[in-house]
Amino acid sequence: MTCVACAARIQQHLHQLDGVADAQVNFATGRATIHLPAAGPAVSEDVLRSAVEGIGYRLIDADVDTPEAAEALRQADLGRRLVVAAVLTVPIVAVSMLPPLRFSGWEWMVGALAVPVTVWSGWPFHRAAAMNCRHRVATMDTLVSMGASAAWLWSAAVMLLDASGELEDAHVYFETGAVILTLILLGKYLELRAKRRSGDAIRALADLGARTARLVDGSEIPLDELTVGMRFVVRPGEKIATDGRVAEGYSAVDESMVTGEPVPVEVAAGDEVIGATVNVNGSLVVEATKVGADTALAQIIRLVDQAQGGRAAVQRLADRVSSVFVPLAIVISVVSLVGWLASGRPVHEAFTAAVAVLVIACPCALGLATPLAIMVGTGRGAQLGVIIKGGEVLEDTRAVEVVLLDKTGTVTEGRMELSGVSAPGLEPADTQRLLSLAASLESRSEHPIAAAVAAAVDSHHPVSDFDNRPGLGVIGTVSEPGQAPAELRVGRRALFDEIPPQVETAAVEAESRGATAVLAGRQARAEAVLVVADRLKTTSSAAVRAFGDQGLKPVLVTGDNNRTARTVAAEVGIDEVIAEVLPQDKADVVERFQAEGRRVAMVGDGINDAPALARADLGIAIGTGTDVAMEASDLTVVSGDLRAVADAIALSRRTLSTIKGNLFWAFAYNTSAIPLAAFGVLNPMIATAAMGLSSLFVVANSLRLNRFAGYRSS
């Protein structure tokens, strides 16, 4: 498939077949999903294959050739045709347009140079035009093929029929066809480059899983040989092979790829674990409960695939008009030819007018209008840390009303840190000393919360008799210079025998703010509360204000608890909060807003956000997150600055506005110039010059995007 129009045509054709309940063709992944009827006869695979091949497309055997490999080959082929066209067009134009460079028989040389440009470089357009003709469809490819071919054929006819060798009454226009094809090939190449990465989300998801599983007997088997009920070992730092239940051991598991939350979850015998998550410290023996397509990761992959495939293909503005514009231009050209001949004018004048109509109608400016604006816009975006994935996402920014924001890693930093110490009854110096002792003890632990406490102090004291109490905390003896060794405890309430009321009050207050309360004390008596929290990004409040400036309503959507979510939302100025949602629920939240008739943008950074990013009208990934989120999104913000999201939306809207301006003036140029060409006011040479001027306007208008500044510069 070469464009979203191809996907729409195949989808419509498949949907009309008997025995097909529904069909979804995904242009990004090159896949068609066929839904068979619940009752009645179902269509066979041979019928489906024949239907697709019958309208001119080829089905790729996934065991032999992958869609991404086919796309890479197509880009390479298009690049070669563009290089050949550009190299040959330069001397063609130079000799044709500059009289000092001409010599005896220059027309024959120019005509010969134009043959490979017209035939070989232009072959994709000629092939598409022929296929469209067979199915009674006219597209821009039809007009490109006719315009370039007509210019060459007419010029060749002029040379062959002019017996005198003097070209005073008729002219050759070989350069016209060459310029047409070179400019259109450039536009197509730029467009294809912008589209190449749109189908990588599912491949990135699939790459996350483990490749093998280590069984309890020490043998290692491929993942596809693992079956339900088998037990396998997961060592510290390894990925869990598949969904299962812990049979032996205790550890903390990093589930951020599913939950998006930064704090690893402590698991012990009997707890459920998710495949592809990472075992942080302890060793586990896991019994497989789900394998293959039933795992959580496989379900997320299906969600992303379905969300991408279910989105309506965005037709380019030029394509929507071409169904009327292209046939009309061809009819006007034929009418011009017949009219001039009927009036008794010379044959060469009649053909000159007809060719001029095709040339002036040929969409060079139209071909550059979209890809050039996208290229400049995406280039400027890259300078600002914003990646726009192709032109088809730009229209989605136009009517966006709601921006759904993930919390962890998007509004917040996504990492735990010590935000405060509360020690009722202790002097400041004693509080600082207790913190130093606690940080020294926690430096021996691998737990993320312990790491946050340990990082709060620059230097640590020696620790002995260290005892890690899974699920509770740590106990040990800390030796500080000039002081007797002290037994210290840091952890949960259950680790202490005595908790003074003031300490309990401080812990409850910290938890009410959505933070994690860690108790610390000497012997078995709690003396202080170490408050650990995920810090807000300093730019989040400014970003929320920027969304308001653009007429967007921000909504916080997170898997975290409601109390923490509302605290964070209040601090950044967000009124609406949807908390405690699972990964699949985030996609449901998107659909709920869409069902209300609202256009939705989703901003996230984790794998858990990927289905929602793909389902949203506009998916925006924070680049500090996972590759999967970036691949599933339409826009990617490379930095963690949330204000860049506002820049991304503003730049996308500006780029779309530029494309619309380009298309308007290109169509206005064609519409006004075609009658002039039909009446002989514009000959093909002047038409070519006018066509070049219209293309220059498109270039200049697109380059204005380089001046886009964004909110972060204000």
N, C-alpha and C positions, 0 to 999 in steps of 0.2 A: 504494500500500500504506500502511496506517495503523499497522501494528505488525509485530513479528517473526512473529506468528501468521499474518499474511497471507502472508509469504514462505514459511513452512513449508507452508501449504495449497497455494499455487501449485506449489511444488517437488514436493510429493507427487503432485499431479494430473498434472504434466508427466512425472514419472518413470513413471507407469503407462501412458503412451501407447505403442502399438506403434511401433517404429522409433526409440525413444529409449533409448540405452544408460545415460545418466546425466543428471541435471539439477541445477544449483546456482543457487539464487535468492539474490542479494545484496541484502538490505534496505537496507544503507547506500548503495549506489550505484544502486539501482533497476534492476539488470540481471539477466538470466537467461542462464546459459551452458549450452548444450545440447550434450551429447556424443553423436554418432551412432555406431551400431554399426560395427565394422570390416568386417563382412560382412552381406549381407542388405539388405532395403529400408530406406531412411531416411525419416523423417517429413518432410513438406513444411512450409514456413513457414506456409501457410494453415491447416493442421491445428493447428499450435502456437498461432497467433493465435486461432483459434476456441476452443481449449481454455482459454486464459487468459480471454478475454472471456466464455466460457460460465459461468464461476463468479463473474462480477461485477466483473472488473477491466478496466482500459483500458490498452492498450499505447501508449506515448508515441512519437511520431515524432521521433527525435533531430534531424532536419533542421528541424523546426518548433518543438518544445518540448523543453527539457532537463529531466532529473529534478530538478535543483536549483531550476529556475524553478517547476516544478509544486509542489515542496515549499514554496517561499516563498509561492506563492499560497494553498496550503492553510493555512499558518500565519496569513496575513493574514485569510482567511475565518473561521478559528476564533476569531481575536481579535475580529473584528466581532461574531460571535455571542455571545461572552462579555460584551462591553461592553453589548450590548442586554439580555442576560439580567440582568446585575448592576444596571443602571440601573432596570429595571422591577421587579426582585425586592425592592428596598429599600422602595418604598411598599407593595407587596403584603404583605410581612411586617409592616411597621409598622402598617398598618390592621387586618390580621387578628389580630395578637397584642396590640394595645393598645386596649382598649375606649374610652378617652377620644377616640381619633381616629376612631371609627366615626360614621357618619351614616346617614340613611335611604337605603336602596338601595346601601350600600357593597359588598354582595356582588356586584352587577352590575358595578360599577367594577373591583373586584379581579379578577373573572372575565374582563373585557375586557382588562385589563392582562396577564393570564396567557396569553392566546391567542398573542401573538407569541413569548413565552418558550417555551411548550409546542410550538408548531408550527414556527416559524422557527429559533429558537436550538437546539431539540432535534432538528431535521431530520437531522443526521448520524447520531444514534442510531437514529431511526426507520428511516432508509434501511438502516443496517447490520443492524438487527433483521429487516427484511423480507428482506434478502438471506440472512441466516442461516437464516431460516425456510424459504425456498425450498430450501436445501440441508440442512435438518434438523440445524442446528447451533444451540446456545444459548450465548451469551456474556454478559458483563457488559453489553454494549450492549442485549441483549434485555431484561434486567431493568430497566435505566435507562429504556428506552422504555416498558415496561409500567407501571412504577411512576409515572412522570410522567403518562402518558396516563390511567391509571386514576384518579389523584387529580383530574385536571381533569374527566374525563367523569362521575365520580360526583358531584362538586360541582355540575356543570351540571345533572345529572339531579335532584338534590335541589332546586335552585331552580325548575326547571320543573314538578316534580310536586307541590311543596308549595303547594297552591292558597291556603292561608290567608296565606301570606307570612311566617308566624312559623316560625323555625327552632329550636324548642325540642327536638324529638326527634331531629333530624338536623342535621349540621353541614357546612359547606363547607370544603374543604381545598385551595384553589387555591394557597396559599403553599407547601404541601408539594411539589407538582410543580415549582414555580419554584425552590425552594431546592435540590431534587435536581439539576436540570439545571445551575444556576449552579455548584454545587460540583464536579460532574463535569466541566463545561467547563473550569473553572479547572485541575483536575488534568490534563486532556488537553493544555491549552495549555502548562503547565509541562513536561510530558513531551516535547512536540514541540520546544520550544525546546532541551531538553537533547540532542535527537537530530539537530538540523539539520546540525551540522558533521561528522557521522560519515562522510560520503561524500566529503570534500574531498581525501583523500590522493592519489588518482590525478590529479585536476585539478592539484594542486600539483606533482606530478612532471612532468606534461606541460608545464607552464609554464617548466620549467628550460631546455629546449632552445633553441638559437638559432632565429631566425625566417628568416634569409636566409644565403646563402653568397656570398662575393666571389671570383669566378673570377680566374685569373691574367691574363686579358685586361682586367681592370678592371670587367667587368660584374657586377651583383649580381642573383641569382636567388632566388626563394622556395625554401625548404628542400625542399619536396616535388618540385621539378624537378631536384634533385641526383641524379645516378646514379653507380653504381660506376665508378671509373676517372677521373672528373673531378678536376681539381686546383683547389684554392681557397687563398686567402691568409688567414692569421690574424695580425692585428697585435697588438702588446702590449695586454693588458687585454681582449681580445675572447674570446668563447666559441668553441670549436672546433665547427664546424657539425655534423659527424658523425664516426663512427668512421673512422679512416684510418691511413695510414703517412706519416711525414714524408719529403718528397722533397727539400726544401732548407731550410737554416737550422738554428739552434741556439737553444734557449730552455729555460726552466723552466716546467713546466705544473702548475698547482694541481689535483690529482686528489682533493682531500679529499671532494668530493661523492660519489665512488665508493669510495675507499679509507678515508676517515675520518682519514687521517694528515695532520698539519699541514705537513710539509715538501714543497714542490713537487718534482716529479721532473724531472731534466734529460733532455731529449730532443734527438736529432740525426737526421741523415738515416738512414732505415732503421728508426727506432723507431716502435712503434705508439702512437697517441693515441686517446683516448676522446671521443666527442661530448658536448657540454655542459660539458666541463671548461674551465678558464680558462688562456689563455696569459699568463704573468706578465710576461716582459720582451722577449725577442727576437722577430723576425718569422719566420713559418714558411710554407712551402708544403706543403700536405697533399694526398695523393691519397686519395680516398674509397674505402674497402674495404667498408663496410656502410652501408646507408641504410634509412630507414623502420623497419619492425617488426623488423629484424635487429640494430639497434644495442643497445649495452649499456644505455642509458637505457630503451629500449622493453622490454627483457627485465626490468629492475627493475620497471617499471610492471606488467608481466604478473604478476610474482611477488607484488606487493602486492595486485593484483586477485584473484588465485587464492587467496591466503592469507585475504583478507577473506571471499570468497565461500564458501570451504571450511569456515569455522568454523561449528559448530552454533549455531543461533539460540537465545539464552537466553530461555526463557519466564518471564514474571513469575509469581511465586508465586500471585498472585490468579488469573491466567488458568488455571493448572493445576488449581485447585480449582473454578473456575466451571463446568467441564463437568458436575460433579455438583451443585454448589450451586444453580445457576440453575434447572435443571429441577425440582429438589426444591422450591425456593421457590414456583415456579408451581403445582406439584401441590398443595402445602399450601394455597395460596390458594384453588384450586378446591375442594378437599376441605372447607375451612372454609365456603365459600359453600354448598355442597350440604348439609353437616351442619347448619348453622344453619337453612336452609330446611326440611330434613327434620324438624327438631325442632319446627317450628311457630312459630318466632320471627319477628318482623316482617322484611319484606324489607330495610328500611333498615339494620337491625342486622346482617343477614347480609352485605350489601354492605360495611358499615363494617368488619366483621371481615376480609373478604377483602382490601379495600383496605389495611387496617392491616398485613396480612401482607406485601403487596407493598412498602409503604412501609418497613417495618422491615427488609425484606430488601434494599432498594435500597442499593447499595454506595457511599454517599457517603464514609464513612471509608476504604473500600477504594480508592476512586478517588483519595483524597488521600494514602494511606499511602506509596505509592512516590514520586510526583513531589514531594511536599512535603519528604520526607526528602532527596531528591536536591537540591532547590533549596537547603535549608539547608546540607546537607553540602558542596555545590559552592561555596556562598557563603563558608562558613568556609574551605574549601580555597583559594579565591582570595585570601583574606586572608593565608594561609600560603604563597602561591606555588605552589599545587597545583591543576591543572585536571583535573576528573573528567568524562569524556565519557559522560554518561548512565548510567541505572540498570543497563543490561544488562552493564556491565563489573564491577559490584560483586561479583556472585557468583564471578567469576573470581579474586578476591583471597582467597576463603575457604580454598581448599585449595592455594594456591601453596606449593611446597616449595623450588624452586630459583630463584635470582636470577642471571641472566646479565648481566654488566657489560661494556660496551665500555670500552676503555682510554682512547683519546685523546678529550679533551673531556668525559669522564664521570668517570673516576677521576683523570685528570690535567687540567691547565689547558687543553691543546690548543694551546699556543703555545710556540715555542722561546725559550730564554733562556740566557745565559751562567751556568753553575752553578759554574765554578771555573777557575783558571789554574794549571798546573803548569810550572815553569821550573827544572829541575834545574841547579844550578851558579850561578844568579843570585841576587843579594841581593834582598830584598823591594822595595826602592826601584827597582832595575833592572827587576824583574818588572812593577811598576806602570807604569813608563815604557814598557816594551815593549807592554803592554796598551793604553796610550793611543795609541801609534803605530798599532797594529793596528786599533783602533776607528776612528781617523781614516781609514785606508785603506779599511776596510770600509764606511764611511759613503757612499762613492761607488758602491757596488754595490747592486743591487736584489734580490739573493738573500736569501731569508728567514733563512738562517743568518748571512749578513753583517749583516742588520738586528739580529739578536740580539746579535752582538758589538758593533756600533756603539752600541746602546742601553745598554751597560754603562758607558759613559763620558759624562759630562755635556757636555763641550766637545771639539771636534775641531780638529786642526791643519790647515793648508793642505796640499793634495795636488797634485802635478804628475806628468806622465808616467804617468798612470793607464793600466793595461793589463789588461783583463779576459780571462782565459784560460778559455774555456768548458770546463767539466768539471774544471778544475784549481784555479782560484782567481784571485787578483788580485795584481798587481805595481804598485808606484808609489813615488814619492819623497815623503816626508813631511818638512815643515819645521816644527821646533819652535823657540820663542824661545830664543836664546842657544846654539843647537846647530847644527852643520853638517847640511845636509839628508841624510837617510838613505834608502837604497833598502830597501824593505820588501816581504816576500812573506807572504801569508796564504792557506792553502788545503790541498790534499791533499799526500800524500807526494811524488807525482810532480813537484810544483812545485819541489822542493828537490834540490840536488846532494849535500848532506851532512846526515845525520840522526844525531846522537850516540845511542849505545845507551840512555842514560838517558831521552832524549826519546821514543824508540821504545817503551820500557817504559811510560812514563807514558801514551802514546797507547793502547797495548794494554789497559792497566788501565782507562782511561776507557771504551773500547769494550766491555770485559767487563761493565761496569755498565749497558750498554744506552744509553750516551750517544754523541754524535757528537764525534770528536776532530778539531780544526782546528789545524794547525800554523802557527806564526808565527816569523819570524826575519829578521835583516838579511842583505843580500846573498843568497846561495843556501844559507845554513846555518840549519837549524831550531834555534830556541832555546827555544821554549815550546809547550805544548799548551793550547789554549783548549777547555774542555769545555762543549759546548752540549747541553742536554737539555730535555725537556718536563717541567715541574715538577708534582709531585703536588699535588692540592688538599688544603688543610689539614684539610678535614673528612672526607676519604675514610676514614681509619682509624676515626673515630667512627661513620660510616655503616655500615661493615662490622660493627662490634660491635652496632649497632642491629638489623641483619638477623639476627644470631645471637640477640638477645633475642626476636625474633619467630618463632624456630624455622625460619629460612630459611638455605639453604646458598648462599653467594656463589661464583660461578665467573667468572673473567676470560676473556673471549672477544675476541680482537683480531686484526687483520691485521698487526700488528707482528711482529718476529722473536721467537723463543722466549726468547732470552737477556734481552732488554729486558722482555718480558712477565713473566717469572718474577721479575725484580728488583723490578718495580713491585708485583707480587702479594705478595711477601714483606714489603715495606715497609708495606702496608696490612692484612696479616693474612689474605690469601686463600690457601687451600691448593691449589685446583684451577685449572689454567690450560690454555686451549685457544688456541694462537697460530697465526699465519700462515694465517688463514682468509680466503677471498674473500667478497664480499657474499652470493652465493648459498649459500656454505658456512655462513654464520651461521644462515640459516633451516634448513639441514640439521642444525646442532647442536641447535637448538630441537626439531626433530622427533625427533632421537635420544633426547633426554631424555624427550620425551612418549611415545615408544615403550616406554620403561622404566616407564611408568605414573606419571610425575611431572608435576605441574602446574608450568609454567614461566612466570616473569616475565622479560622482556627489557628492559634499560635501555640506551639509546643516544642519540646526538645527531646522527648523520650520515645522509645519504641511503643510504649503504651499510647502515645498520641498519634501514631501512624494511621490507624483506621480513621480517626476523626479528621486528621489532616487531609486524607484522600477523599473523605466524604464531603468535606466543607466546600462551599463555592470557591473559597480561596484558602489554601493551606499555606501557612507561614511557619518555617522551622527556624529555631534559634540554633545557630551553627556551633555553639559550644556543646550541644547535645550529640545524639547519635547520628550515624550516617543514614540509618533507616528513616528517621524523621525527616532528614533533609531530602532523601530520595522520594519520599511519599508526598512531599509538599510541592506547591507551585512556586513559592518564593522562599529563599533561604537568607537569613541574616547571619553573616559570618561571625560577627562579634556577639557578645552577650548583652549588649546595650539594647534595652527594649525600645528606646527612642528610634533605633534603626528600623523597627517594624513600622512605625509611623512614616519614616522616610521611604520604606519599601512600597507602602500603599500609595503615598503621594507620587513617587517616581513612576509607578505603574500607571496611575491615572494620567500623569503628564505624557507618558509614552503613548498611551492609547489615544489621547487627544491629538498628539502629533500624527499618529497613523491616520486618524480621521481627517485631519487637515490635508495630509498628503493625498489621500484617496479622493477627497472632495475636489481639490484643484486638478488632480489628474483626470478625473471624470469630466470636470468642467472644460478642461482643455480638449478632451476627445469630443465631447458633445458639441462644442462650438466650432471646432476645426473640421469635423467631418463634412458638414455642408459646404464649407469653403473648398475643400478638396474635390467634392463631387461636382462643383460648378467650375472647376479648372482654375480657381484662384491660387491654390497651392499645388505645385507640382511635387513629385516625390522628393526632390532634393530639398526644397523648402520645408516639406513635411518632416524630413529627417532632422533638419536643423531645429524645427519647432519641437520635435520629439526630444531632442537633446536638451533644449532649454527647460522643458517640463521636468526632465530628469534632474537637471541641475537645481531646480526649485525644490524638488523632493529632498535632494542631498542637503541643501542649505537649511531647509526647515528641520530636518532630522538632527543636524549638527547643533541646533539650538539646545538640545537636551544636555549637551556638555556643560551648560551653565546652571544646571539644577543644583541647588545647595543643600536643602533638607533642614530638618529641625535641629540636628546636632550642631549646626554651624551658627545657629541663632543664639 
